[in-house]
Amino acid sequence: MNVVEVKNLPNHLIVDFFTEHWGSPEMVISSGIYDCSSLDGFAVVEDKDKIVGLITYIIENNECEIISLDSVKEGQGIGSLLVKEVENLASKKICKLVKLITTNDNLLALKFYQKRGFILSKIINNAVEKARKLKPEIPLIGNEGIPIRDEIELIKKLT
Protein backbone atom coordinates (compact mmCIF):
# COMPACT_ATOMS: atom_id res chain seq x y z
CA MET A 1 0.00 0.00 0.00
CA ASN A 2 1.26 3.40 -0.99
CA VAL A 3 0.91 5.99 1.81
CA VAL A 4 1.35 9.65 0.86
CA GLU A 5 0.92 12.92 2.69
CA VAL A 6 -2.27 14.62 1.54
CA LYS A 7 -0.37 17.83 0.80
CA ASN A 8 1.28 15.90 -2.05
CA LEU A 9 -2.08 15.13 -3.69
CA PRO A 10 -4.16 17.41 -5.92
CA ASN A 11 -6.70 19.19 -3.70
CA HIS A 12 -9.62 18.30 -5.98
CA LEU A 13 -9.06 14.57 -5.22
CA ILE A 14 -9.35 15.26 -1.51
CA VAL A 15 -12.42 17.50 -1.88
CA ASP A 16 -14.09 14.89 -4.12
CA PHE A 17 -13.29 12.12 -1.60
CA PHE A 18 -14.84 14.03 1.32
CA THR A 19 -17.85 15.08 -0.73
CA GLU A 20 -18.49 11.47 -1.73
CA HIS A 21 -18.08 10.05 1.79
CA TRP A 22 -19.27 12.89 4.05
CA GLY A 23 -21.39 15.13 1.82
CA SER A 24 -18.77 17.90 2.02
CA PRO A 25 -15.23 18.47 3.32
CA GLU A 26 -16.67 20.28 6.35
CA MET A 27 -16.56 18.42 9.67
CA VAL A 28 -18.47 19.85 12.63
CA ILE A 29 -17.59 18.33 16.00
CA SER A 30 -17.41 19.68 19.54
CA SER A 31 -13.70 20.46 19.21
CA GLY A 32 -14.32 22.75 16.21
CA ILE A 33 -15.39 23.20 12.62
CA TYR A 34 -12.85 21.89 10.13
CA ASP A 35 -12.37 21.95 6.39
CA CYS A 36 -10.91 18.45 6.16
CA SER A 37 -9.59 19.13 2.65
CA SER A 38 -7.18 21.70 4.12
CA LEU A 39 -5.91 19.64 7.07
CA ASP A 40 -2.70 17.66 7.33
CA GLY A 41 -3.06 13.96 6.80
CA PHE A 42 -2.14 10.79 5.00
CA ALA A 43 -3.81 8.86 2.20
CA VAL A 44 -3.55 5.41 0.71
CA VAL A 45 -3.69 5.77 -3.05
CA GLU A 46 -4.17 3.21 -5.82
CA ASP A 47 -3.68 3.77 -9.53
CA LYS A 48 -2.02 7.17 -8.91
CA ASP A 49 -5.28 9.03 -8.30
CA LYS A 50 -7.75 6.75 -6.50
CA ILE A 51 -7.86 7.40 -2.77
CA VAL A 52 -8.86 4.24 -0.87
CA GLY A 53 -8.07 5.54 2.63
CA LEU A 54 -7.64 8.98 4.16
CA ILE A 55 -6.89 10.30 7.64
CA THR A 56 -6.68 13.94 8.74
CA TYR A 57 -5.42 15.37 12.01
CA ILE A 58 -4.44 18.51 13.89
CA ILE A 59 -1.75 18.99 16.52
CA GLU A 60 -2.27 21.48 19.35
CA ASN A 61 -0.80 21.69 22.85
CA ASN A 62 1.15 18.42 22.57
CA GLU A 63 -2.02 16.55 21.59
CA CYS A 64 -2.83 15.09 18.21
CA GLU A 65 -6.51 14.90 17.28
CA ILE A 66 -7.66 12.68 14.45
CA ILE A 67 -10.39 14.62 12.70
CA SER A 68 -11.38 12.08 10.06
CA LEU A 69 -10.58 8.52 9.03
CA ASP A 70 -12.10 6.74 6.06
CA SER A 71 -11.26 3.48 4.38
CA VAL A 72 -13.04 2.48 1.19
CA LYS A 73 -11.87 -1.13 1.53
CA GLU A 74 -12.77 -2.45 4.96
CA GLY A 75 -10.74 -5.19 6.63
CA GLN A 76 -7.57 -4.77 4.56
CA GLY A 77 -5.47 -2.88 7.11
CA ILE A 78 -5.83 0.55 5.49
CA GLY A 79 -7.33 2.25 8.56
CA SER A 80 -4.80 0.60 10.87
CA LEU A 81 -1.94 1.72 8.64
CA LEU A 82 -3.19 5.32 8.57
CA VAL A 83 -3.71 5.49 12.34
CA LYS A 84 -0.19 4.11 12.85
CA GLU A 85 1.21 6.83 10.52
CA VAL A 86 -0.48 9.52 12.63
CA GLU A 87 0.68 7.93 15.90
CA ASN A 88 4.27 7.79 14.63
CA LEU A 89 4.14 11.42 13.52
CA ALA A 90 2.57 12.48 16.84
CA SER A 91 5.36 10.71 18.73
CA LYS A 92 7.99 12.53 16.65
CA LYS A 93 6.23 15.84 17.40
CA ILE A 94 6.41 15.05 21.15
CA CYS A 95 2.64 14.66 21.56
CA LYS A 96 1.49 13.10 24.79
CA LEU A 97 -1.64 11.53 23.30
CA VAL A 98 -3.75 10.97 20.23
CA LYS A 99 -7.46 11.62 20.56
CA LEU A 100 -10.55 11.63 18.41
CA ILE A 101 -14.28 12.14 18.58
CA THR A 102 -16.92 9.87 17.09
CA THR A 103 -20.68 9.68 17.44
CA ASN A 104 -22.64 7.31 19.64
CA ASP A 105 -23.96 5.34 16.64
CA ASN A 106 -20.53 4.63 15.15
CA LEU A 107 -20.11 1.17 16.64
CA LEU A 108 -17.54 0.14 14.02
CA ALA A 109 -15.30 3.09 14.94
CA LEU A 110 -15.67 2.40 18.66
CA LYS A 111 -14.63 -1.21 18.09
CA PHE A 112 -11.83 -0.27 15.67
CA TYR A 113 -10.15 2.27 17.95
CA GLN A 114 -10.50 0.26 21.17
CA LYS A 115 -8.85 -2.72 19.50
CA ARG A 116 -5.92 -0.39 18.71
CA GLY A 117 -5.40 0.76 22.29
CA PHE A 118 -7.71 3.78 22.52
CA ILE A 119 -9.88 4.19 25.61
CA LEU A 120 -13.16 6.02 26.14
CA SER A 121 -12.42 9.27 27.93
CA LYS A 122 -15.48 11.50 27.66
CA ILE A 123 -19.11 11.55 26.52
CA ILE A 124 -20.41 14.87 25.24
CA ASN A 125 -24.18 14.60 25.61
CA ASN A 126 -26.34 16.12 22.85
CA ALA A 127 -23.28 17.45 21.01
CA VAL A 128 -24.69 16.42 17.63
CA GLU A 129 -27.78 18.60 18.11
CA LYS A 130 -25.45 21.60 18.33
CA ALA A 131 -23.47 20.41 15.30
CA ARG A 132 -26.70 20.08 13.26
CA LYS A 133 -27.36 23.78 13.72
CA LEU A 134 -24.14 24.42 11.78
CA LYS A 135 -24.39 21.42 9.42
CA PRO A 136 -28.09 20.51 9.01
CA GLU A 137 -27.32 17.58 6.68
CA ILE A 138 -26.11 15.48 9.64
CA PRO A 139 -28.74 12.73 9.76
CA LEU A 140 -30.97 12.13 12.79
CA ILE A 141 -30.61 8.35 12.57
CA GLY A 142 -27.27 6.62 12.07
CA ASN A 143 -25.82 3.14 11.88
CA GLU A 144 -28.04 0.25 13.00
CA GLY A 145 -31.00 2.66 13.37
CA ILE A 146 -29.38 4.37 16.36
CA PRO A 147 -30.37 8.04 16.87
CA ILE A 148 -27.25 10.21 16.52
CA ARG A 149 -27.08 12.42 19.61
CA ASP A 150 -23.83 12.24 21.52
CA GLU A 151 -20.13 12.42 20.82
CA ILE A 152 -17.61 10.10 22.41
CA GLU A 153 -13.97 11.08 22.86
CA LEU A 154 -11.37 8.34 22.77
CA ILE A 155 -7.72 8.79 23.69
CA LYS A 156 -4.48 6.85 23.42
CA LYS A 157 -1.51 7.88 25.50
CA LEU A 158 1.79 7.75 23.64
CA THR A 159 4.93 6.42 25.28
Buried (B, 14 or more C-beta within 10 A) or exposed (E): EEBEEBEEBEEEBBBBBBEEBBEBBBBBBBBEEBBBBBBBBBBBBEEEEEBBBBBBBBBEEEBBBBBBBBBBEEEBEBBBBBBBBBBEBBBEEEBBBBBBBBBBBBBEBBEBBEEBBBEEEEEBEEBBEEBBEEBEEBEEEBEEEEEBBBBBBBBBEBE
